[in-house]
Amino acid sequence: MCGRYTLTAPAEDLAQRFLLDLSELQTLYQPRYNIAPSQSVLAVTGDGVHLVPRWLRWGLTPAWSRDGAAGPINARSETVFDRSMFRQAIRQRRCLVPADGFYEWAGSPPHRSPRHFSLQSGQLFGLAGIWERWQSPSGDPLISVCLLTTTPNPLVAPIHDRMPVILRPEQESIWLDPAVTEHADLASLFAPYPADQMRMHEVSPAVNDPRLDTPECIRPLAAPASD
């Protein structure tokens, strides 16, 4: 699964990478070091021509929900076209979720240790997401998102049996194209990102607290001194 991620780049870099309007982005954006479920997250949607930044709640709420409670934070790419909760969104409501890293935890409770994964280049990337709109009884819309996951590459596999779907820049226009609706046209995008283009380091258990959102979260944990 993908349960925490980071987006620490300056707004200017984010706008340039995803072709967003900087003035529109700056109204709500700030760097994040520990993004957690149920929080408002930045997503990018497109109509085939324009890319639009939107703030969505992480945890998908289907349109038929009775109470608007947050639902799944992840959807398996292998079954997303088959499950009733996801099958309309995967065809009609896809988005990019900008990130520059994600966390996974090694070991078993209570001795789990967090790892931060990112690209070797240090560049921003887009996570594959789907979104839904739920209308509250008061009439206020709630727009929510979940992230797609895939099988892990060799870097992630020793830590976790899933990883987020990371899209290459040249794949992002396909993902956002509203004319592309069939599994056969999207399946190749779900392959795990190449391990040799990624890096990983252990970070402090302080990141376990979703209230902590500082650069400390991604700082490499110092290796113990040798005798």
N, C-alpha and C positions, 0 to 999 in steps of 0.2 A: 504494500500500500504506500501511499504518500500522505503523511499526516502532518508534516511541517515543512515549510520551505522559506527561502529568503529572496528578497528583492532590494538590494542595497545601492543600486546605481543612482547617480544624480538624475534628476528629471530630464535634463538636457540630453543625456545619453539614451534614456528610455524613449524619448520622443523621436530621436534620430533613428534608433534601431527599429522601431515599430511604425514609423511614419505617422506619428500622432501630432496633433496640434499642441504645442508646448503650453500656451496660455490656458487651454482647457485642462490639460493634465495637471498643471501646477496648483489648481484650486484645492485639490484634495490629496495630492501625492506627497508622501514622505518615505524615505528609505525604511525598510523593515528587515529585522534580523531574526525574527521568530514568528512567522505567520502561522496561525493555528486555525483549526476548524471553528465555525460559527462566527468568525470575524469577517469584516468587509474586505474584499480583495479586489485588486485591479484585474480586469479582463479586457480583451480587445475583440470587438466584433466587427464584421464587415458585410457589406451588401454586394460585393463583387467589384466595387469601385473605391469606396471610402472606408477607412478604418476609424473606429470610434472607441475611445476609452470609456469603460463603464465600471461601476463599483457594485459588486455582487456579493451576496452572503455565501460563504463556503459551507456547503451542506445542502444537497439538492432537495427542493420541495416541489413535488409534482403539482400540476394544476388541480388535480382532484383531491388534494390534501384537505382534511377537515379542519385542522387547527393551525396549519402553517409551520409545523415543527420542522426543524432542520433534519434532513435525511442523509443519504449516503454522501460521504466526502469523496469517494472513489467509485469508478465503474470499470469492470474488467473489459479490456478491448476485445477479448475473444468472444464475449457474450453480449456486448452492449446492443447489438442489433436485434437480439432475441428477447430481451427482457422488457416487459410492458412499461416499466418505469422510465426506460431510457430510449425506446425505439423511435419515438417522434423527435426527441431532442437531437439524437445523433444524426438524423437526416436533415433537420431544419434549423437547429439552434446550436451550432458549434462556435467555439471561441478559442482564442489564445489566452493563456494566463502567463504573463511575463514573470521570469524568475532568473536568478543567477546561482541558485543552489537549492538543495533539499537535504533533509535529515533522515537518517534511519538509525535504529538502535540495535547494537550487537548484544548477544547474551540473553539471559532470562531474568525476569524479576526475582528478587529486588536488585540484581547486579547487572543492570543493563547500562551500556555505555554508548553515548550518541556519536555518530559520524556525520560529517558534512561532505556532501558530494557536489562537485561543480565541474565545469569544462576546463580542460587544460589551458585553454586560451583565456580563461577568466571572463569570457563574453556572456552577455545576456542570451537567454534562449526562451522559446515559447513552449509551454506545456499544453497538451491537447485537453481542452475542456468542453463540456456541454452545459447549457443553461436552460432554466425553466422560469416561467412567470406564474405566480400564484396570486389570486385576487382575494384580499381579505374582506370580511363582511362589511368593514367600514369603507371599502372601496380603494384602499391603498394597495398598490401592487408590491409584491415581494419578488425580486429577481434573485435567483440562487444558481450556484454552479457546483459541479463536481469534476474531478480530474480523472482522466483515463490512465489505467496502468497496464503494464505488459510484463512479460517474463524478464528476469534480471539478466544483465550482461555479466561477464566474469568478475568485474570489479564489485558489483553490488551483491552478487549471489551468495558469497560467504556471510553476508550481513542480513539479507532479507530475500524472500522468494518472489517479491514483486518490485517494480520500479515504475516511476511515472513515464508516460509517453512523451519523450522530448522530440520536438519537430525540428528538422533542419530549416534554415531560412527559405530554401527553395521549395519546401513542402508546405509552407504556411499559406500560400495563396490557394492551393488545392483544398486544404482543410477549411478555409473560410469561404470557399466558392459555394453559393447557395444552389448552383445547378448540379453539384456533385452530391448525390443522395444514396448511392448504392455501396454495399459492403465491398464489392469487388474493386471499386475505384479508390477505396480508402485503406484497405487491408495492409498494403505495403508500408503505410505510414506508421503502423503499430510495432514495427520491429524495434528491439532494444537499441538504444544509442550505443555506438561503438565504445568499448571499454578503454581502448588505447587513446581516446580523445577526452577522457575524463580523469579526474583526480579525487582523492578522498583524504580526509584527515580527522582524527579524533578531536572532539571538543569537550568542553566542561559539562558535567551533569547539570549545571545551572540552567541549561537550555530546556530541561524538563519542565520548568515553570513557564507556562505560556504568557505569564505577565511580564516576564523579562524580555525586553526588546532593545538590546544594546549591542554594540560591536563585540562585547564579551562573548556573545553566543557563537560567533564563528571563529574566534581566536583559537589557533591550534593548541591543543593541550600539551604542555611541556612533558617530554619523555622523562621517566625517572632516571636519576643519576646512577651511573654504573659504578661498581666498587673499584 
